Amino acid sequence: MSAYRRLFIDHVAQTSETPMIIEVDRASGMYIYDMDGKAYLDFDSGIAVSSLGHCHPDVMSAVQNQVASYMHTMVYGEHVQVPQVAYATLLSQTLGNGLNSIYFVNSGAEAVEGAIKLARKATGRIEIISCAGAYHGSTIGAESLRSDYEFTRNFFPTLPGVGHIRFNNEEDLEKITERTACVILEPIQAEGGIIVPQNDYLKKVRQRCDETGTLLILDEIQTGFGRTGQLFAHQKYGIAPDILLIAKGMGGGMPIGAFVANRDLMSHFTKNPSLGHITTFGGHPVCVAAALATLKVLISTDLIAKIYEKEAQLKNLLVHPLIKEVRSSGLMMAVELHQAALLPQVIDTCRERGLLTDYFLFNSASFRIAPPLIISHEEIILGTGIILKVLDDLQSQMQ
Ligand SMILES: Cc1ncc(COP(=O)(O)O)c(C=O)c1O
């Protein structure tokens, strides 16, 4: 075992007993390279983060220029920093629908926490509805939204007043009442294994929220920034949230998140009490500079316009007797196997052969494909070729 590997296990806190342990040397475009020079084709984007690929030149130069000008100067919300102002203005214009005030934070879970506080303060209500099978982050508030009791009971007590509805189940919408502060859901359920909304489900959720004075929070932390074929997934379904949550792909590989709302709604953090939500590093100028470069690339190129074509190519190629179904929304994809027991072998063997895919948190029969949006047709052929060969080899071992 290499010295770094040993030190990683001994001193970097571990989240599982079976970490992937790729010793990263560098990353560029569609590839991550280990210290032995082995190249891994990235079909995962570090879980839907590196949408422009690794070390995109525009992101790199934005980071370098910002580092050379200034880094941290003051806690969030006190100094006028040009990257924040430019980003907030551009994103507001791009989003429309009154989503014109952006609260910058450092991660997805923090965006969830901020949105929950804002919804409670603005409505004076404490009940929260989230969806079964959703993941919103690992802080205690975000974890409270999770539906699997076997997991959450290890961390009790979680937030009071959280109820769950089933995604795509219209009857459950009756659980949203005048007592509900907010409904929080992903427009496409990611960790559940890519579950897309059916029968105008999101419009019906929006309508029920309007009827009951409940705030609709859409978690676009995984679906945002082009991943599903539109800049944001809610734009595919003709609705807008009261509060939008973003992170992951936002920073082009740098850590940043935000919650976005109308200025009037956001003003609940400004007075009675003032400093209603504060953060030291949220909206760090270097991270926002990276996010601004990322957003500019996404809205000024044809990357997003080409996603449906790439989705179709992937789906056409991923046909095999061991594959039961491929579910997708743009370049967010779940490949479900007939036999869940084969999943670890498929993921591990793909990795050994130089292709990175990943598990979902709540779907034990499917693996994740979420490549950088820059993936080429040749790289799609290469990556799916590795998957199909792994499946062929498994099939022949089984005979
Ligand atoms: C839909 C969704 N929401 C929230 C989060 C939490 O984001 P973070 O890990 O940045 O806290 C994630 C992370 O996987 C996510 O997929």
PDBQT file of the ligand as one rigid body, heavy atoms in Angstrom, charges set to zero:
ROOT
HETATM    1  C1  LIG A 401     -30.375  17.104  -4.353  1.00  0.00    +0.000 C 
HETATM    2  C2  LIG A 401     -29.317  17.420  -3.356  1.00  0.00    +0.000 A 
HETATM    3  N1  LIG A 401     -29.563  18.321  -2.402  1.00  0.00    +0.000 NA
HETATM    4  C3  LIG A 401     -28.643  18.645  -1.490  1.00  0.00    +0.000 A 
HETATM    5  C4  LIG A 401     -27.390  18.047  -1.492  1.00  0.00    +0.000 A 
HETATM    6  C5  LIG A 401     -26.380  18.426  -0.458  1.00  0.00    +0.000 C 
HETATM    7  O1  LIG A 401     -25.338  19.174  -1.042  1.00  0.00    +0.000 OA
HETATM    8  P1  LIG A 401     -23.928  19.277  -0.316  1.00  0.00    +0.000 P 
HETATM    9  O2  LIG A 401     -23.300  17.929  -0.370  1.00  0.00    +0.000 OA
HETATM   10  O3  LIG A 401     -23.175  20.319  -1.123  1.00  0.00    +0.000 OA
HETATM   11  O4  LIG A 401     -24.177  19.734   1.071  1.00  0.00    +0.000 OA
HETATM   12  C6  LIG A 401     -27.098  17.090  -2.470  1.00  0.00    +0.000 A 
HETATM   13  C7  LIG A 401     -25.801  16.413  -2.482  1.00  0.00    +0.000 C 
HETATM   14  O5  LIG A 401     -25.627  15.349  -3.020  1.00  0.00    +0.000 OA
HETATM   15  C8  LIG A 401     -28.095  16.762  -3.427  1.00  0.00    +0.000 A 
HETATM   16  O6  LIG A 401     -27.866  15.850  -4.368  1.00  0.00    +0.000 OA
ENDROOT
TORSDOF 0
